[in-house]
Amino acid sequence: MRKTANKTAQQLDQLLARIALDHLFIETLETRNSDRLDFHDVSVWAVQSALMAAYQAGLAAGQSTSAKTADQVNQQQAA
């Protein structure tokens, strides 16, 4: 179970890093202890785009989880 949680956390970190790069042009989400590197000026439309991407990813994850749960229930009922 712990291995799955670590994998899921790593996947989430990768997804957030991809959204930050694609929508906000932020190269890394790691703290670099430098104001110049850790603070960014971004447009409101870029923030909106990033939030929409995160929302869509959450919807997709929720639908995927629901589909897996439904499949498991159907398999249990069939057995």
N, C-alpha and C positions, 0 to 999 in steps of 0.2 A: 504494500500500500504506500509506504514511504517513497519507494522508487517512482511510483506513478505520480505522486504529488510533486516530487522534484522535477520530473519530466514535464508535467503540466506547467509548473512555475517557469521553467526554462522556455517552454513554448510561448508563454505569455510575454516574457521578457523580449523574446525575438519578435513577436508580433508588434509590441509597443515600439521597439526600436525601428522596425520597418515603417510603421506609421509616422514616427517622428522624422525619419529620413525622407520619406516620400512626400509628406504634406507640409512639414515645417522646415525642411532642409537642415535638420539638426543631426550631426554625424554620429553622436553617441549620447546615451542617457546616463552614462557613468559620470559621477562627480569627479571633476578634475581640479578642484580647489583653486580656481582662478575665475574671477568675475568675468573676464573677457571670454572664457571658454564655457562657463556654466550658465550665463544669462544671455538670452537671445531676444532680438526684436523680431516679432512675427506679425503678419497682417491678420486682421480679424477673419478674413475669408480663408486663410490658411488654417487658423484654429478651428473654424467651422468645418472645413474639409477633414481635418484630423479627427474631430469629434464624431463626424458622420462615419468615417472609416471604422472607428472603434465601436460605434453603435452597431454597424452592420456586422462586424466580426462577432460581437456579442449575440446578435440575433442568430447568426449562422451556428455558433457554438450551442446555443440553447436548442435550436431545432435539431441539431445533430444528437444532442443528449436525449431529447425527447424521443427521437426515432430509435435510438439504441435501447432506451427503456421499454418502448412499445414492443420492439423485437424480442427482448428478454421475457416480457410478460407473455407474449404469444408462444414462445418456445416452452415456457413453463406450463402453460395451459395445454399445449399439445402433448406434453410428456405424461 
